Amino acid sequence: MALTKTVTSATTVILFDHDGTLIDSEATHYRLWQEVLAPYDITLSENFYSAEMAGIPVNQNAKDVVRHFGMKVEPQVLADAKHEKTRLFLQSQAFPLMPFAKETVKACAEAGYTLGIVTGGSGLSVKRTLETYELAQYIKTVVAAEDVEHSKPAPDCYLKAAAHLNMTSEQCIAVEDTQHGLEAAINAGMRCVVIPTSHSEKHDFRTASSQYSSLQEWVEAEIISH
């Protein structure tokens, strides 16, 4: 339960993370990574994925996996394989939405906030989400992993989104589900609300402005009542 609120009188922009925040994708990403590593006889535990990989861009995931397991393969080989598996998945379907995600986006837009998506994932994944669930009309900017040299937890993606919208960091808040995403927002000088998932519930969220158990709880506390 939140002790303070993230939305303030200065807030005009809400920037949503994608994986784990708007879409329920972490279980699929975990499964795809298991498939990538299986030919190398690597067993990827859910605990390791949750602690070290959830919320981190694929290229960094690959480097971390190679280092942790002492693999004799170039990280880019693993990253390319994961990107391809994700691309094939998205050819046939979008990731399912998190509970109350569509209602959250609509409520924030109707409350007068400018909305964006800032993700450590691919732009293709965001495109499929916006098309499949008819959310494109609400989203004014998208910054994905391929749009910045340094993705989360670096602040670049959030700073780029603010620049796209001609807004300052003080005017923006972030909605995140992982410690890495929270760090990116904080490093960009933005307030951040966190809504942990089962993959991130053990992350360190002490620097968050507020924390809720669901998007609906946050919207009812900070948007609808605002």
N, C-alpha and C positions, 0 to 999 in steps of 0.2 A: 504494500500500500504506500502511496506517495505521501511524503511529509511536506513537500513543497510542490509548486507547479512549474512546469516548463514554459508554458505560454504566458507571456507578459503583455503589457500595453504596447511594448515596442515591437512585438512579433507581427510581421506581415507575410512571411514566407514559411511554409512547412516543407521540409525535404525528407522524403521517405527513403529508407533503405528498401531493398527489394527482397532478396532471399531471406526467408525467415521472418520478415516483417509484413510484407504484402502478399508474398507467395509461400506456400508450404512446400519447399523444395529441398530442404536439407537431407531428408531421408533418401531422396532420389540421388542427390549428389554423393552421398555416402555409398550407396549401392554402385554407382558408376565408378567411383574411385576403387572400390573392391574389385570390380571387373578389370580395371586398368592394371592393378597390381597382381592379380591372380597368376598371370603367366610368369611372374618373377618369384612365385612361391612366397609372396608376402601376404600375411593375414592382417588386415587393417581392423583394429578394434573400434567399437563405437566410442569408447572412452577417449581414445587417442584422437579420433576424428573431431569429437566435440571440443576437446581441450585445445587442440593445435591447428585445426583446419577449418572449422565452421566460421564463416564470415571473412575468410581470407581468400584473395584472388587465386585462381588456378595456378598461375606461374609460380607464385610463392609457395603454394601447397606442394608443388612438385619438388622444389628445392628442399623444403622441410622434410618431405618423405625420403628423398635420396639420402639426406644427411642422417636422419634418425635411424634408418634401417641399413645404412652403410651400403647402398646399392651401387653397382658398377654400371650405371646408365646415366646419360645426360638428362638433366631435369626437363629440358625442352621436349624430349621424346615422350615423357610421361604427360606433360602438359598438352602436347598436340593430340595425344590419344584421348585425354579427357575432354578436350574441346570438341573433338569429333563425335564422341559418344553423346555429349550434350546437344550438339547440333542435330544429330539423328533423332534424339528424343523430341526435340522441339519441332522437327519437321511434321510430326504427326499429332502433336498436342502441346498445349501450354501447361505450365505447372498449375496446380490448383491454388486458389486463393486461400489465404489465412482466414479464419473466422472473422466476420465483420469487416473485412478489408474494403470491399466495394462501398459499403455504407460509410466507412470512415473517410474514404476519399471524397465522396459526395458531400458528407457533412462538413468537412473542412473547406471545400470549395464554396458551398452555400453560405458558410459563415464569413466569406469574403477573403480568405487567405489564398495567396498564390502558391501553387503546388509544384514540386519537382520530385524526381527520383534520382537518387545518388547510390550507385551500386558498385560493388567490387566484382560483380558478375558481368555477363555479356550484354551488349546492347540488343542482340537478337532475342534474348530471353525477355527483356523489358518490352520489346516490340510485340512479341507474341502475347504477353499479358494485356497490353493496352488494346490490341485488336480483338482478342478473344472475349474480353470482359467489358468492352466498350467504355474504356476509361481514358482514351486519348484526349478527349475534349477537356479533361480536368487538369492534365499535366502540361506545364508550360516549358519545362526543361528536363532533359535526361543526361546524366553524366555516368558513363559506364567505364569498365576497366580499360578498354582500349582508347579511351579519350584522355588519359593522363599517363605520364611516365611512371609515377609512383602512386599506387592505389592505397586503400586503407591498410594500416592505420595512419598513413600520411594524410595531411589535411587537403592535399591538392584537389581531390574530387569535390569536396564541399566548397572550397574557395572558388573553383571553376563554375559551379552551379550558381553561387551568389553573383559572380561576375556576369554570367549569362543574363541574369535577371536585373542587373544594375542595382543590387542590394548590398548592404553591409552585412557582416557576420552577426552584428547585434540585432538585425531585423529578421534573422533566420533561426529556426530551430530544427533539430534533426530528430527523427524517430528511428530507433535502432533496436536490434535484438542481441548484439554481441559486444564483447569488450573491445574488440578491434574497431568496430564501427563507432562505438562511443568515443574511443581515443581519437579517431579521425575528426569527429565533430568538435570535440574539446580542443584539439590542436588547431582547428580552424577558427576558434574563438566563438563557437556556437553553443547555446544551451541544448541539452539533449535529454529526451525521455527514452527510457529503455523498457522494452516489453520482452522479457526472456522467453526462450523456448526450452524444450527438454534438452536440446543440444547445448544451450548456453546458460542454463540455470546456475552453474557453478562459476561463471565468469565474475570478475571483480567489477561491480557497477557503482562503487562508492563515489565516483566523480559525476554521476548522472544528476541532473536537476530533479528528476522524479522517476519513479518506477511503478509500473502497473502490471497486473496479471494478464491483461488482454487489451486489444485495441478498443473494444467496446467500453471497458472501464475507463480508459484514458479519455475517449471522446466524451463520454457522459460527464466526466469530472472537469475537463479543461476546454472543451469546444462548445458543446451544447449549452453548458451553464455559463459560458464566458460572457 
